[in-house]
């Protein structure tokens, strides 16, 4: 396996992780009365992140773990894709 393949593979896993986190986040909000229609989950993910952070900060005093799960995973995927592109260009 080339380094580019490894970086892209890990980026895909991070993207899947972010997707699962977004679905779980929408489910957590729905339990608190905030509905997100299925076709708009991808579009409304930033709205959901904001509402989830407000909701969890208001109830527990801290931002909930699903917020960080999504943010870390999506940013890791972005960094890995950029690293893969740079590795491919330099090779």
N, C-alpha and C positions, 0 to 999 in steps of 0.2 A: 504494500500500500504506500502510495506517495503521501507526503505531508499535506498536500492540498486536499486529497481525498479524506484524510483523517479530520482535517479542520472542517470541511463541509459536512462530514458525517456527524460530528459533534454539534455543529450549528443546527442541523436538522433535528437532533434530539432536543436541543435547547428550544427550538421553535415549537416542537410538540409539547414540551413541558409548559411553555407559555400558553399554548392553546388550552391545555387541560386546566391550568390555573385560571384562565379567563372564564371557562365554563363553570368551574367551582365557585368563582367569585360571583358570577351571575346567579348561581343557585343560592348562595348565602344571602345575596340581596333580596332575592325573591321570597325567602323565608321571613324577611322583614318588611315585605309589602312593596318592594321596588321591582316592578316587572321590566324585563328586557325581552322584546319579541325575538324569537329565534333568528330570523333573517338579519337582524341588526346587531348581533353580538360582536362582530368584528368592528363595526362602525362605532358602536357605543362603548367600547372597552375603556376609553379614557374617562368617559362620564362615570362608568361603573367603578373605576379605580378611585376617582375622587369621592364618590358617594360611600364606597366601602371604607375608605380611610376616615371620613367624617363619622360614619356609623360606629366603627370599632373604637375610634378615639373617644367618642362620646360615651360609650358603654363601659369600656375597660381602661380608658386613659392612655392607651397605646394603639398604634396602627396594627391591624391584624396581619397574620403571616401570609395570607394569600396575596396581599399587596406586594410584599417583598418577593414572593415566589414568582409573580409575573414580571416584575420590573427587572429582577436579576436575570431571569431566563431570557427575556427579549433583548436585553442589552448584551448579554453574553453571545447570543446568536449574531447580533450585529457586529460585534468585535471579531468574532470568528470568521464571518464572511469577508470582512475587510482584510483580515490577516491572510485568508486563503487567496484573495485577489492579488494582494501584494506578493505573496509567495509565488503565485503563478506568473506574474509579470517579471519577477526577478530571475526566474528559472530559465 
